[in-house]
Amino acid sequence: MSAQVGQGAVPPVDAPTPAGDQPGPRPRRRVLRRVLLALLVVVVVLLVLAGWIAVRATQTVGALTDARDAVGDVQEALDAGDTGALRDALPRIQDAAGRAHDASSDPVWRAAEHLPRAGAQLAAVATVSAALDDVATGALPATTAVTDLLGDGEGLRGPDGRVDLEPLVTAAPDLVAASVVARRAASDVAGIDTDGLVGPLVGPVEQARDGLDEVASALETGAQVATLLPPMLGSEGPRTYLVAALNSAELRTAGGIVGSLAVVRADGGALSLVDQRSTDELRGIPEPVLPLTAEEVAVHGTGLGRFVQNAVMTPDFPRSAELLAARWQADVGGTVDGVVATDPVAVAALLEQVGPVDAPDGTTLDAETLLATLLHDAYLRYPDLEAADRFFADVAAAVFGALASGDGDVRALVEAGAQAADEGRVRVWSAHPQEQERIAATTLGAAFLSGPFEDAAGVFLNDGTAGKLDYYLRPTLTVEELRCSGPDPTATVRLDLAFDPPADVTSYPLNVTGTSGAVPVGSLATSIALYGPQGAPPQGLRTDAGVVGGTAETVAGRPVTVVGSRLDPGGRATYRFEVPVRDGRVDVWTTPTLTSPGAVSAACP
């Protein structure tokens, strides 16, 4: 009979299990141990990987430091045109950049680039290292060709002034390939999002971005020159060019009225002056030499196509070139392969390298006296405007003769010409479509309306006095305020005009004080044309007194406002206008003058 188990009774106890049949640790403990072991392995692996990355990072930093030092030597060699020093420095930068790339491109580093936060830093270092390696091995070697050509000038031009085109033809393919490599590297670094980087890394990445962009731009310029210059200088047959000498004492959009025209022949690298005319020989005609658009007439009037002097009122130099070439063909005869325009500041910079020249009347001109003699003294010495224009043309011919003779240091001449082009003081158009397509994409082509400059704004000056008083005008253009945040970032651009003629200016000849009758004798009238970027809303010019009234038009998709300015002797005027900030920067084209270049820019930090 079984006993009843009630309250307080002891429950039955199971018999003990034989020792050989006892169960192992509970499954949960076994799993926990495995997890802990796995975590321990992961931690050890991570520590090893972290140590590996730390070692690689140290190697990368050391290599990049070596590369930075080598870059300084390369830059010094390029600046000095020292081919030997450049060849000595290249292996060092190639070795350093290669070590940096190797250290930051192994599988462990690449995998770590996917880590939160730290991955962005590693990816940025890897991108910069790879870009430097690409440029060091695939782009910088081509620069030795440039230094060979320009180091002492012997490789580019002979004593007779003829340009040896063969070295340029030989160097062109390597320069083109190098420019492609450099631009690709610059684009890779430009694509790094610096917002996700730690503070100490932002500065070096931005420096690398700016430096690579500078290298790419320089190589692209070199490639363009080496590709375009030989055929344009007659390597494939003679070329003829119409050269317009601009007179900055009477402003037009491009820098001054056309003071004289000349035809220059280029044949196998040799330049010769074929024909020349003063504007007195190319007087105004009743109808435009080419049909003008309604927009052109609204902004510039029919004088754009009727007067040679006014052909450069449009900010689009290809259009100016077409008008000048058509006028030359109509009045003189013959077609040209291109048109070149230069202002007196550019000529003075070149004259500084070739030395003084003598004008036919016995006047000796050098870089220090050219501007004053040409743009001021000549008009007092020759009150007759026709005589003054002939003197202007004679001086232009004398300077050309000096430049074509082979005098002057080639490297210095190239640098002076490049600086003048950067300031908008030299403009080029080619009648050959393939050449023109390349030229129009550069500031040298000055294709403000027809080129790829749709985001640029422009503010251009045209004299309204019909005299030579702009010799005393000092315009200054600045980006006064840059607002980079918000949905529609904008910038305030400021134009200052200062007019300081001599006290006795009212006694000067009419060819100086002006014949327009628009303002009292001795005062200055100026037309200011403001061009917004394509698609931008209309923007007016304003002074402290408010918005200035003027003519509003749309040209090539750009809002245009034209206003008039009057300055009495000693007068000052300040104008402001707003332009949109696009892609973090503002570019404003303007009229190059005796004291200021033809463009200003500003970029968001």
C-alpha positions in Angstrom: 0.0 0.0 0.0 1.5 3.3 -0.9 1.6 6.1 1.6 -0.3 9.3 0.9 1.9 12.4 0.5 0.4 15.3 2.3 1.4 18.6 3.6 4.8 18.3 5.3 5.6 15.0 3.6 8.9 14.5 1.9 8.7 13.9 -1.8 10.4 10.8 -3.2 14.1 11.2 -4.3 15.2 9.9 -7.6 17.9 7.3 -7.5 21.4 8.6 -8.4 22.6 8.2 -11.9 25.7 6.0 -12.4 28.8 8.1 -12.9 29.4 6.9 -16.4 26.0 8.1 -17.5 26.0 11.7 -16.1 25.1 14.5 -18.6 27.8 17.2 -19.7 27.6 21.0 -19.1 24.4 22.6 -20.0 24.1 23.6 -23.7 23.8 27.3 -22.8 27.2 27.2 -21.2 28.8 25.5 -24.2 27.4 28.2 -26.5 28.5 31.0 -24.3 32.0 29.6 -24.2 32.0 29.4 -28.0 30.8 33.0 -28.3 33.4 34.2 -25.9 36.1 32.4 -27.8 34.9 33.8 -31.1 34.8 37.3 -29.6 38.3 36.8 -28.3 39.4 35.8 -31.7 37.6 38.8 -33.3 39.2 41.1 -30.8 42.6 39.7 -31.4 42.1 39.9 -35.2 40.8 43.5 -34.9 43.8 44.4 -32.7 46.1 42.8 -35.3 44.3 44.6 -38.1 44.3 47.9 -36.2 48.0 47.4 -35.6 48.5 46.6 -39.3 46.5 49.7 -40.3 48.5 51.8 -37.8 51.7 50.5 -39.3 50.5 51.2 -42.8 49.2 54.6 -41.8 52.6 55.4 -40.4 54.2 54.3 -43.6 51.8 56.3 -45.6 52.3 59.5 -43.6 56.1 59.1 -43.9 55.9 58.6 -47.7 53.5 61.5 -48.1 55.9 63.7 -46.1 58.7 62.7 -48.4 56.5 63.4 -51.4 55.7 66.9 -50.1 59.4 67.7 -49.8 60.0 66.4 -53.3 57.1 68.4 -54.7 58.8 71.5 -53.4 62.0 70.6 -55.3 59.9 69.8 -58.5 58.2 73.2 -58.2 61.5 75.0 -57.8 62.9 73.2 -60.9 59.8 74.1 -62.9 59.9 77.7 -61.9 63.6 78.0 -62.8 63.2 76.0 -66.0 66.0 73.7 -64.7 65.6 70.4 -66.6 68.5 68.8 -64.8 67.1 69.6 -61.3 63.6 68.4 -62.5 65.0 65.1 -63.7 66.8 64.7 -60.3 63.7 65.4 -58.3 61.2 63.2 -60.3 62.5 59.8 -59.1 62.2 61.0 -55.4 58.6 62.1 -55.8 57.8 59.0 -57.8 59.3 56.8 -55.1 57.5 58.6 -52.3 54.2 58.7 -54.0 54.5 55.0 -54.9 55.2 54.0 -51.3 52.2 56.0 -50.1 50.0 54.4 -52.7 51.2 50.9 -51.9 50.8 51.4 -48.1 47.2 52.7 -48.5 45.9 50.2 -51.1 46.3 46.7 -49.6 43.1 44.6 -48.9 43.1 45.3 -45.2 43.2 49.1 -45.8 40.5 48.8 -48.4 38.3 46.7 -46.1 38.8 49.2 -43.3 37.5 52.0 -45.6 34.0 50.7 -45.0 34.2 51.2 -41.2 32.0 54.0 -39.7 33.8 57.3 -39.3 37.3 56.0 -39.6 36.6 54.6 -43.1 36.1 58.0 -44.6 39.5 59.1 -43.3 41.3 56.0 -44.7 39.5 56.4 -48.0 40.5 60.0 -48.4 44.2 59.2 -47.7 44.0 56.3 -50.2 42.5 58.6 -52.9 45.1 61.3 -52.4 47.9 58.8 -52.4 46.7 57.1 -55.6 46.2 60.5 -57.3 49.7 61.6 -56.4 51.2 58.3 -57.6 49.3 58.7 -60.9 50.5 62.2 -61.4 54.1 61.5 -60.4 54.4 58.6 -62.8 52.0 59.5 -65.6 52.1 63.3 -65.8 55.1 65.0 -64.3 57.6 63.3 -66.6 56.1 65.2 -69.5 57.0 68.5 -67.9 60.6 67.9 -68.8 59.7 68.5 -72.4 58.4 71.9 -71.4 61.5 72.8 -69.4 63.7 71.6 -72.3 61.8 74.0 -74.6 61.7 77.0 -72.3 64.6 76.5 -69.9 66.9 78.8 -71.8 64.9 79.5 -74.9 67.4 77.8 -77.2 65.1 74.9 -77.8 62.3 77.0 -79.1 63.5 80.0 -81.2 66.5 80.7 -83.3 68.4 84.0 -83.5 66.4 85.1 -86.6 63.2 85.0 -84.5 61.8 81.9 -86.2 60.1 79.5 -83.8 61.3 75.9 -84.1 58.0 74.0 -84.3 59.4 70.5 -84.4 60.0 70.2 -80.6 56.4 71.3 -80.0 55.1 68.8 -82.4 57.2 66.1 -80.7 56.1 67.0 -77.2 52.4 67.4 -77.9 51.3 63.7 -77.6 53.0 63.3 -74.2 51.6 66.5 -72.9 48.1 65.6 -74.0 48.3 62.2 -72.3 49.8 63.8 -69.2 47.1 66.4 -69.0 44.4 63.6 -69.1 46.1 61.7 -66.2 46.5 64.9 -64.2 42.9 66.0 -64.7 41.6 62.5 -63.8 43.7 62.6 -60.6 42.5 66.1 -59.7 38.9 65.1 -60.3 39.3 62.1 -57.9 40.6 64.2 -55.1 38.0 66.9 -55.8 35.4 64.3 -55.2 36.4 63.7 -51.6 33.7 65.0 -49.2 35.7 67.0 -46.7 32.7 67.4 -44.4 33.2 63.9 -43.2 36.9 64.2 -42.4 38.5 65.0 -39.1 40.0 68.5 -38.7 43.7 67.6 -39.1 43.0 65.9 -42.4 40.8 68.6 -44.1 43.7 71.0 -44.7 46.1 68.5 -46.4 43.2 67.1 -48.6 42.3 70.6 -49.7 45.9 71.5 -50.4 46.2 68.3 -52.5 43.0 69.2 -54.3 44.2 72.7 -55.1 47.7 71.6 -56.1 46.5 68.8 -58.4 44.0 71.2 -60.0 46.8 73.6 -60.7 49.0 70.9 -62.1 46.2 69.7 -64.3 45.4 73.2 -65.6 49.1 73.9 -66.4 49.4 70.6 -68.3 46.2 71.3 -70.2 47.5 74.7 -71.2 50.8 73.2 -72.2 49.0 70.5 -74.2 46.8 73.1 -75.9 49.8 75.2 -76.8 51.8 72.3 -78.2 48.9 71.1 -80.2 47.6 74.4 -81.5 50.7 76.5 -82.0 52.5 74.6 -84.7 49.7 74.7 -87.3 48.8 78.2 -86.3 52.4 79.3 -86.9 52.4 77.7 -90.3 53.8 74.2 -89.8 51.3 72.9 -92.3 51.3 75.8 -94.6 51.3 79.7 -94.4 48.7 81.4 -92.2 47.6 85.0 -92.2 46.3 86.8 -89.1 44.6 90.1 -88.5 46.1 91.8 -85.5 44.0 94.4 -83.7 45.9 96.9 -81.5 43.5 98.1 -78.8 43.7 101.6 -77.3 42.9 101.7 -73.6 42.6 105.5 -73.5 39.1 105.0 -75.0 37.5 102.0 -73.4 35.6 99.3 -75.1 34.5 96.0 -73.6 37.6 94.1 -74.8 40.0 96.7 -73.4 39.9 99.7 -75.7 38.9 100.8 -79.2 40.6 99.2 -82.1 43.5 101.7 -82.8 45.0 99.9 -85.8 44.9 96.7 -87.8 47.7 94.7 -89.3 48.1 91.5 -91.2 50.8 89.1 -90.1 52.0 86.1 -92.0 53.1 83.0 -90.3 55.1 80.4 -92.3 57.1 77.6 -90.7 57.4 79.5 -87.4 58.6 82.8 -89.0 56.4 85.9 -88.6 56.3 88.8 -91.0 54.2 92.0 -91.2 52.3 92.0 -94.5 50.0 95.0 -94.3 48.8 97.6 -91.8 46.1 100.2 -91.6 45.1 102.9 -89.1 41.4 103.3 -88.3 41.5 106.5 -90.2 41.8 104.4 -93.3 38.9 102.3 -92.3 36.2 104.9 -91.6 32.6 104.2 -90.6 30.2 102.8 -93.1 26.4 103.4 -93.4 25.3 99.8 -92.7 26.8 97.1 -90.5 29.4 95.0 -92.3 27.5 91.9 -91.2 23.9 91.6 -90.1 23.4 92.3 -86.4 20.9 90.6 -84.1 18.2 92.5 -82.5 19.9 91.9 -79.1 23.2 93.3 -80.4 21.5 96.4 -81.7 19.6 96.9 -78.5 22.7 96.7 -76.3 25.4 98.2 -78.6 23.7 100.0 -81.4 24.5 99.6 -85.1 27.9 101.1 -84.5 29.1 97.6 -83.4 29.1 96.6 -87.1 29.7 100.0 -88.7 32.8 101.3 -87.0 36.0 99.2 -86.8 36.7 100.8 -83.4 33.5 99.5 -82.0 33.8 95.9 -83.1 35.1 94.9 -79.6 32.0 96.3 -77.8 30.5 92.8 -77.6 32.0 90.7 -74.8 32.1 87.7 -77.2 35.5 88.0 -79.0 34.6 85.4 -81.7 31.8 87.8 -82.8 34.3 90.8 -82.7 36.7 88.7 -84.8 34.1 87.9 -87.4 33.2 91.6 -87.7 36.8 92.7 -88.0 37.7 90.0 -90.6 34.6 90.9 -92.6 35.5 94.5 -92.6 39.1 93.9 -93.6 37.9 91.7 -96.5 35.4 94.3 -97.6 37.8 97.3 -97.5 41.2 95.7 -98.2 40.5 92.3 -99.6 41.6 88.8 -98.7 40.5 86.4 -96.0 42.4 85.7 -92.8 43.0 82.5 -90.8 42.4 84.2 -87.4 42.2 87.4 -85.4 44.4 88.5 -82.5 43.7 91.5 -80.2 46.2 92.9 -77.7 46.0 95.9 -75.3 48.9 98.3 -74.5 49.6 96.7 -71.1 50.3 93.4 -72.8 52.5 95.1 -75.3 54.4 96.9 -72.5 55.0 93.6 -70.7 56.4 92.0 -73.9 58.5 95.2 -74.6 60.1 94.8 -71.2 61.7 91.6 -72.4 62.8 92.7 -75.9 64.1 96.2 -75.0 63.4 99.7 -76.3 62.2 100.4 -79.8 62.3 103.5 -82.0 59.2 104.9 -83.6 59.5 106.4 -87.1 59.4 110.0 -85.7 62.5 109.2 -83.6 60.6 108.6 -80.3 62.2 105.8 -78.2 59.8 103.7 -76.3 60.4 101.1 -73.6 58.2 99.3 -71.1 58.2 102.3 -68.7 57.3 105.0 -71.2 55.1 103.1 -73.7 51.7 103.7 -72.0 52.2 107.4 -71.3 53.7 108.1 -74.7 51.1 106.1 -76.7 48.0 106.9 -74.8 48.6 110.4 -73.5 51.6 112.3 -74.9 50.9 111.4 -78.5 47.5 113.1 -78.4 49.0 116.3 -77.1 51.8 116.2 -79.5 49.5 115.4 -82.5 46.3 117.4 -81.9 45.1 116.1 -85.3 43.5 112.8 -84.6 44.5 111.3 -87.9 48.2 112.0 -87.2 47.8 110.5 -83.7 46.2 107.3 -85.1 49.1 107.0 -87.6 51.6 107.3 -84.7 49.7 104.6 -82.9 50.0 102.3 -85.9 53.7 103.1 -86.4 54.4 102.2 -82.8 52.5 98.9 -83.2 54.6 98.1 -86.2 57.9 98.9 -84.4 57.0 96.7 -81.5 56.0 93.8 -83.8 59.3 94.1 -85.6 61.2 93.8 -82.3 59.2 90.8 -81.2 59.6 89.0 -84.5 63.4 89.7 -84.7 64.3 87.1 -82.1 65.3 89.6 -79.3 64.5 88.9 -75.7 64.5 85.8 -73.4 62.0 83.3 -74.7 60.9 82.0 -71.3 60.3 85.5 -70.0 58.4 86.4 -73.2 56.2 83.3 -72.8 55.5 84.1 -69.1 54.7 87.7 -69.9 52.3 86.6 -72.7 50.7 84.0 -70.4 50.2 86.6 -67.7 48.6 89.0 -70.2 46.3 86.3 -71.5 45.2 85.4 -67.9 44.3 89.1 -67.4 42.2 89.1 -70.6 44.7 91.4 -72.4 45.3 89.0 -75.3 42.4 87.4 -77.3 42.6 84.9 -80.1 40.1 83.6 -82.7 40.8 81.0 -85.4 38.8 80.6 -88.6 39.6 76.9 -88.5 36.7 75.2 -86.7 38.7 72.5 -84.8 41.2 75.0 -83.5 38.5 77.5 -82.6 36.6 74.9 -80.6 39.6 74.4 -78.4 40.4 78.1 -78.1 36.8 79.0 -77.3 37.0 76.8 -74.2 39.8 78.9 -72.7 39.8 82.5 -71.5 42.3 83.2 -74.3 39.3 82.8 -76.7 37.2 85.3 -74.7 34.0 83.6 -75.8 32.0 85.0 -73.0 28.6 84.5 -74.8 29.4 81.5 -77.0 31.9 79.6 -74.9 31.4 77.3 -71.8 31.2 80.2 -69.4 27.5 80.2 -68.7 28.0 80.6 -64.9 30.2 83.6 -65.2 28.9 87.2 -64.8 30.3 90.2 -66.5 30.5 94.0 -66.1 32.0 95.8 -69.0 32.9 99.5 -69.7 32.5 101.5 -72.9 33.6 105.1 -73.2 30.8 107.5 -74.0 32.9 110.7 -74.4 34.5 109.9 -77.7 37.8 111.1 -76.4 40.9 109.7 -74.6 40.1 110.5 -71.0 40.0 106.8 -69.9 43.7 107.2 -69.5 42.8 108.8 -66.2 40.1 106.4 -65.1 40.9 103.8 -62.4 38.2 101.1 -62.2 38.4 98.5 -59.4 36.2 95.4 -59.3 36.0 93.2 -56.2 33.8 90.5 -54.7 32.7 92.4 -51.6 30.6 89.7 -49.9 30.3 86.0 -50.6 27.3 84.2 -49.1 27.7 80.5 -49.5 24.9 79.0 -47.5 21.1 78.8 -48.1 19.1 77.5 -51.0 20.2 80.4 -53.3 23.7 81.5 -52.4 24.7 84.9 -53.8 27.6 87.4 -53.9 27.8 91.1 -53.8 30.2 92.5 -56.4 31.4 96.1 -56.2 32.6 98.4 -59.0 34.5 101.5 -58.0 35.3 104.2 -60.5 37.9 107.0 -59.8 38.5 109.8 -62.4 41.6 111.9 -61.8 42.6 114.0 -64.8 45.1 116.9 -64.6 43.8 120.3 -63.4 44.1 121.8 -66.9 42.3 118.9 -68.6 39.7 121.4 -70.1 42.4 123.0 -72.2 43.3 119.7 -73.8 42.5 119.1 -77.5 39.1 117.8 -78.4 40.5 114.5 -79.5 41.3 114.0 -75.8 38.4 115.6 -74.0 35.9 114.1 -76.4 33.6 115.1 -79.2 30.3 113.4 -78.2 28.9 116.4 -76.3 27.4 113.9 -73.8 29.1 115.7 -70.8 30.8 119.0 -70.1 34.4 119.3 -71.4 36.8 117.6 -69.0 34.1 115.2 -67.6 33.9 111.5 -68.4 30.9 109.5 -69.7 31.0 105.7 -69.3 28.5 103.1 -70.3 28.4 100.2 -67.8 26.9 96.9 -69.1 26.1 94.2 -66.5 25.7 90.6 -67.7 24.3 88.0 -65.3 25.0 84.3 -65.6 22.7 82.3 -68.0 19.3 81.8 -66.5 19.9 84.2 -63.6 17.2 86.7 -62.6 17.7 90.3 -63.8 20.0 92.3 -61.5 20.3 96.0 -61.5 23.2 98.2 -60.6 22.7 100.2 -57.4 24.5 103.0 -55.6 24.0 104.3 -52.1 21.2 106.3 -53.5 19.3 103.3 -54.8 18.9 101.3 -58.1 20.3 103.0 -61.2 17.9 103.1 -64.1 19.0 101.8 -67.5 18.2 99.6 -70.4 17.3 95.9 -69.8 17.7 93.2 -72.4 18.3 89.4 -72.6 21.4 88.3 -74.6 22.3 84.6 -75.1 20.1 83.7 -72.1 21.7 86.3 -69.9 20.0 89.2 -68.2 21.7 92.4 -69.3 21.4 95.9 -67.8 23.1 98.9 -69.4 23.4 102.2 -67.4 25.3 105.4 -67.9 27.9 107.0 -65.6 29.2 110.6 -65.4 32.3 111.6 -63.5 33.5 115.1 -63.2 37.3 115.7 -62.6 38.2 114.1 -59.2 34.8 112.2 -59.2 34.2 108.9 -57.6 31.3 106.4 -58.0 30.6 103.0 -56.5 28.2 100.5 -57.9 27.1 97.2 -56.5 25.2 94.2 -57.9 24.3 90.7 -56.9 25.2 87.5 -58.7 24.4 83.9 -57.9 27.1 81.7 -56.4 27.2 78.5 -58.5 29.2 75.4 -57.6 30.7 77.3 -54.7 32.3 80.1 -56.7 31.8 83.4 -58.5 33.6 84.4 -61.7 33.1 87.9 -63.0 34.6 89.0 -66.4 35.3 92.7 -66.9 37.1 95.2 -69.1 40.9 95.0 -68.7 42.2 98.5 -68.1 45.5 100.2 -67.5 45.4 99.4 -63.8 43.1 96.3 -63.4 42.8 92.8 -65.0 39.9 91.5 -67.0 38.4 89.1 -64.3 37.9 88.6 -60.6 36.9 85.4 -58.8 36.0 84.2 -55.4 35.4 80.7 -54.0 33.5 79.5 -51.0 35.7 77.9 -48.3 
